[in-house]
Amino acid sequence: MARREPAGGGASSSGRRAARPLVNETSAGGLVYTTRGGVVQGVLIGRRDRRGILRWLLPKGHIEDGETVADTAVREVAEETGISGRIVAELGTVDYWFTAPDRRVHKTVHHYLMSAVGGELSADDIEVDEVAWVPLDEVASRLSYDDERRLVEQVPGLLDGRE
Protein backbone atom coordinates (compact mmCIF):
# COMPACT_ATOMS: atom_id res chain seq x y z
CA MET A 1 0.00 0.00 0.00
CA ALA A 2 1.23 3.46 -0.79
CA ARG A 3 1.96 6.09 1.85
CA ARG A 4 -1.08 8.03 3.04
CA GLU A 5 -0.87 11.80 3.25
CA PRO A 6 -3.39 14.26 4.68
CA ALA A 7 -5.89 15.65 2.18
CA GLY A 8 -4.40 18.62 0.41
CA GLY A 9 -1.37 16.82 -0.97
CA GLY A 10 2.24 17.36 -0.21
CA ALA A 11 5.42 18.70 -1.65
CA SER A 12 8.73 17.05 -2.39
CA SER A 13 11.68 17.58 -0.06
CA SER A 14 12.79 20.47 -2.29
CA GLY A 15 9.40 22.15 -1.85
CA ARG A 16 8.28 21.48 -5.43
CA ARG A 17 5.46 19.19 -6.38
CA ALA A 18 6.40 15.92 -8.04
CA ALA A 19 5.81 15.89 -11.81
CA ARG A 20 3.43 12.93 -11.62
CA PRO A 21 -0.08 13.15 -13.06
CA LEU A 22 -2.90 13.65 -10.57
CA VAL A 23 -5.68 11.07 -10.54
CA ASN A 24 -8.96 11.35 -8.62
CA GLU A 25 -10.41 8.06 -7.40
CA THR A 26 -13.63 7.24 -5.55
CA SER A 27 -14.16 4.09 -3.50
CA ALA A 28 -16.69 2.73 -1.03
CA GLY A 29 -16.72 0.24 1.81
CA GLY A 30 -17.28 0.18 5.52
CA LEU A 31 -17.63 -1.75 8.72
CA VAL A 32 -19.80 -4.85 8.85
CA TYR A 33 -20.80 -5.99 12.32
CA THR A 34 -22.53 -8.85 14.10
CA THR A 35 -23.17 -9.88 17.68
CA ARG A 36 -21.48 -13.12 18.73
CA GLY A 37 -21.74 -14.45 22.28
CA GLY A 38 -23.24 -11.14 23.38
CA VAL A 39 -20.27 -9.15 22.02
CA VAL A 40 -20.63 -6.79 19.05
CA GLN A 41 -17.80 -7.40 16.58
CA GLY A 42 -16.69 -5.76 13.35
CA VAL A 43 -14.68 -7.13 10.45
CA LEU A 44 -11.31 -5.63 9.57
CA ILE A 45 -8.91 -6.54 6.80
CA GLY A 46 -5.13 -6.62 7.01
CA ARG A 47 -2.92 -5.61 4.09
CA ARG A 48 0.85 -5.46 4.00
CA ASP A 49 2.30 -2.17 2.86
CA ARG A 50 5.40 -1.82 0.67
CA ARG A 51 7.62 -2.30 3.73
CA GLY A 52 5.81 -5.49 4.74
CA ILE A 53 4.01 -3.94 7.72
CA LEU A 54 0.51 -5.30 8.28
CA ARG A 55 -2.00 -2.42 8.24
CA TRP A 56 -5.52 -3.00 9.58
CA LEU A 57 -8.20 -1.25 7.53
CA LEU A 58 -11.87 -1.07 6.74
CA PRO A 59 -12.62 -2.98 3.53
CA LYS A 60 -13.19 -0.79 0.48
CA GLY A 61 -12.77 -0.69 -3.28
CA HIS A 62 -13.43 1.09 -6.56
CA ILE A 63 -16.87 1.85 -7.94
CA GLU A 64 -17.62 -0.12 -11.08
CA ASP A 65 -19.58 1.23 -14.05
CA GLY A 66 -23.30 1.37 -13.31
CA GLU A 67 -22.88 0.84 -9.56
CA THR A 68 -24.11 3.14 -6.85
CA VAL A 69 -21.76 4.07 -4.03
CA ALA A 70 -23.84 1.96 -1.62
CA ASP A 71 -23.82 -1.06 -3.99
CA THR A 72 -20.03 -0.78 -4.22
CA ALA A 73 -19.67 -0.71 -0.44
CA VAL A 74 -21.72 -3.90 -0.01
CA ARG A 75 -19.91 -5.68 -2.87
CA GLU A 76 -16.42 -4.70 -1.75
CA VAL A 77 -17.02 -5.72 1.87
CA ALA A 78 -18.25 -9.12 0.68
CA GLU A 79 -15.34 -9.58 -1.74
CA GLU A 80 -12.67 -8.62 0.79
CA THR A 81 -14.11 -10.30 3.90
CA GLY A 82 -16.47 -13.05 2.74
CA ILE A 83 -19.27 -11.43 4.78
CA SER A 84 -22.45 -10.12 3.16
CA GLY A 85 -23.82 -6.97 4.73
CA ARG A 86 -26.93 -4.79 4.71
CA ILE A 87 -26.38 -1.04 5.08
CA VAL A 88 -27.87 0.40 8.26
CA ALA A 89 -26.18 3.84 8.38
CA GLU A 90 -23.66 6.11 6.70
CA LEU A 91 -20.38 6.46 8.59
CA GLY A 92 -18.98 9.30 6.52
CA THR A 93 -16.44 10.11 3.87
CA VAL A 94 -12.68 10.48 4.10
CA ASP A 95 -10.26 11.71 1.52
CA TYR A 96 -6.51 11.50 1.34
CA TRP A 97 -3.58 11.63 -1.04
CA PHE A 98 -1.03 8.97 -1.80
CA THR A 99 1.79 8.51 -4.23
CA ALA A 100 1.93 5.54 -6.56
CA PRO A 101 4.98 4.85 -8.75
CA ASP A 102 3.43 6.61 -11.77
CA ARG A 103 0.91 9.09 -10.30
CA ARG A 104 -0.37 11.04 -7.32
CA VAL A 105 -3.84 9.97 -6.25
CA HIS A 106 -6.52 11.96 -4.46
CA LYS A 107 -8.86 9.30 -3.09
CA THR A 108 -12.35 9.81 -1.68
CA VAL A 109 -13.85 6.87 0.22
CA HIS A 110 -17.50 6.60 1.29
CA HIS A 111 -18.00 4.39 4.36
CA TYR A 112 -21.13 2.66 5.64
CA LEU A 113 -22.10 0.67 8.70
CA MET A 114 -23.53 -2.73 7.72
CA SER A 115 -25.22 -5.53 9.57
CA ALA A 116 -23.87 -8.98 8.66
CA VAL A 117 -26.53 -11.04 6.88
CA GLY A 118 -24.48 -14.05 5.75
CA GLY A 119 -21.25 -15.45 4.47
CA GLU A 120 -18.14 -16.79 6.14
CA LEU A 121 -15.00 -14.89 7.08
CA SER A 122 -12.42 -15.34 4.33
CA ALA A 123 -9.17 -13.71 3.21
CA ASP A 124 -9.43 -15.19 -0.30
CA ASP A 125 -9.29 -11.78 -2.03
CA ILE A 126 -5.89 -11.14 -3.63
CA GLU A 127 -5.72 -7.67 -2.02
CA VAL A 128 -6.23 -9.01 1.52
CA ASP A 129 -3.57 -10.67 3.67
CA GLU A 130 -5.68 -11.20 6.80
CA VAL A 131 -9.26 -10.74 7.92
CA ALA A 132 -10.60 -10.79 11.47
CA TRP A 133 -13.67 -10.30 13.62
CA VAL A 134 -12.64 -7.74 16.24
CA PRO A 135 -14.67 -6.74 19.33
CA LEU A 136 -16.23 -3.35 18.58
CA ASP A 137 -14.52 -1.72 21.55
CA GLU A 138 -11.13 -2.72 20.02
CA VAL A 139 -11.80 -1.81 16.38
CA ALA A 140 -10.65 1.83 16.57
CA SER A 141 -7.41 0.96 18.33
CA ARG A 142 -6.63 -1.79 15.81
CA LEU A 143 -7.14 0.44 12.75
CA SER A 144 -3.95 1.84 11.23
CA TYR A 145 -5.28 5.24 10.13
CA ASP A 146 -6.76 8.10 12.15
CA ASP A 147 -9.42 8.95 9.57
CA GLU A 148 -10.93 5.46 9.81
CA ARG A 149 -10.64 5.51 13.62
CA ARG A 150 -12.72 8.70 13.72
CA LEU A 151 -15.43 7.07 11.61
CA VAL A 152 -15.78 3.96 13.77
CA GLU A 153 -15.81 5.91 17.03
CA GLN A 154 -19.42 6.89 16.21
CA VAL A 155 -20.56 3.28 15.72
CA PRO A 156 -21.65 2.55 19.33
CA GLY A 157 -24.07 5.49 19.17
CA LEU A 158 -25.41 4.34 15.81
CA LEU A 159 -25.99 0.84 17.18
CA ASP A 160 -27.91 1.90 20.30
CA GLY A 161 -31.21 0.06 20.09
CA ARG A 162 -30.25 -1.97 16.98
CA GLU A 163 -28.43 -4.91 18.53
Steps between C-alpha positions, in 0.01 A plus 500: 500500500623846421573763764196694619521877521248746643250639250649797323803320362861554576818634356831335426795553733611789277161668544388433142218271405594173334441497123262204519149522356218550749222242503172528692355171622178418685447185705247364747497251784444494871465307820283190513400386847327214678436397858669176605474367855350831610797699364464736203783439253611664177701363210837650412740409223878492521721601208877515491645829386810535281722452806319181601320655798150364556249788496148442634232675295133518421425309179443719195542510124434678172156576362425303186304635203128514574542447875377730771735593782292289741502198263879528477536507878295181543681322214849598612440398862377160381791454258767596753356332811264225384220662704182631338363815657189718498555875537351644818669844512752727332828535689640784293754581235876537523742623242875479482793513262755234424782454257514203267805431281345676198248748647372695798153393607232699679266234637151551641350206690135473607450279807187327628403301806357160402331220685635155409234294322705199387823360372811366667814690594758455225825663388474352149514841327840564340517847661449366854766334715289447813142546612366495855193549715603756762297600809344839425671663797839400347433591136615864519824413676578225248449723194819640348367840390352786702234585242349151524529505881292819510229337289465189716497695826139598418386139451391427861258794484366385164442150637308606812170316479596297189682206655 
